[in-house]
């Protein structure tokens, strides 16, 4: 049984890191720290994309929690 815990822990750490990075990027886009060039829509599109990232990340976390 201890043999299986190593890969499970590594998988969880990788998943948690992805969630944290996604939320950091999403909130940076919402707050204006990260933005897009004006020819790609500028701050408005970046803010909308940030909300999409935050909401889909939160939805993914909820789905994982409900699955277990």
Phi and psi in degrees as a GROMACS rama.xvg file:
@    title "Ramachandran Plot"
@    xaxis  label "Phi"
@    yaxis  label "Psi"
@TYPE xy
-65.6485  -26.3773  UNK-2
-65.0558  -33.5091  UNK-3
-82.4134  -21.9438  UNK-4
-68.6647  -31.5058  UNK-5
-59.3717  -56.4078  UNK-6
-62.3619  -34.6121  UNK-7
-66.4411  -40.8052  UNK-8
-66.1161  -42.8944  UNK-9
-63.2018  -41.203  UNK-10
-62.371  -43.5444  UNK-11
-63.9691  -43.8749  UNK-12
-61.9634  -42.7534  UNK-13
-64.1379  -42.3484  UNK-14
-63.9352  -46.4904  UNK-15
-63.0379  -39.9287  UNK-16
-61.1811  -42.3162  UNK-17
-62.4076  -41.2564  UNK-18
-63.3549  -46.4438  UNK-19
-63.2969  -43.9679  UNK-20
-65.9742  -42.0546  UNK-21
-60.9423  -45.1563  UNK-22
-65.6439  -38.7838  UNK-23
-63.0473  -44.9227  UNK-24
-66.6949  -44.7952  UNK-25
-59.7521  -48.027  UNK-26
-69.2387  -30.4135  UNK-27
-66.8534  -37.2197  UNK-28
-70.0446  -38.7894  UNK-29
-65.0903  -43.652  UNK-30
-78.3336  -11.6008  UNK-31
97.4108  -2.82828  UNK-32
-65.6683  -41.6113  UNK-33
-106.963  134.254  UNK-34
-141.19  174.093  UNK-35
-109.637  155.273  UNK-36
-62.4708  156.784  UNK-37
-60.4191  -31.2012  UNK-38
-72.8419  -10.6774  UNK-39
-105.073  7.88879  UNK-40
113.149  -12.0202  UNK-41
64.683  -149.952  UNK-42
-63.8733  -36.2756  UNK-43
-63.6797  -47.5901  UNK-44
-67.3247  -36.7831  UNK-45
-63.1193  -41.1903  UNK-46
-65.0534  -43.6126  UNK-47
-62.5915  -43.5569  UNK-48
-63.1463  -37.3119  UNK-49
-61.5183  -42.8424  UNK-50
-64.3367  -39.0642  UNK-51
-61.238  -44.0588  UNK-52
-62.5739  -46.8722  UNK-53
-64.2029  -46.4699  UNK-54
-66.6019  -42.6187  UNK-55
-69.9198  -32.9473  UNK-56
-66.1157  -45.2246  UNK-57
-62.0729  -41.9714  UNK-58
-61.4377  -41.8706  UNK-59
-62.0964  -41.2291  UNK-60
-64.2974  -44.0347  UNK-61
-61.733  -42.6491  UNK-62
-62.4405  -40.3783  UNK-63
-66.0274  -42.8619  UNK-64
-64.9669  -42.3791  UNK-65
-69.9043  -27.0086  UNK-66
-69.1786  -31.9381  UNK-67
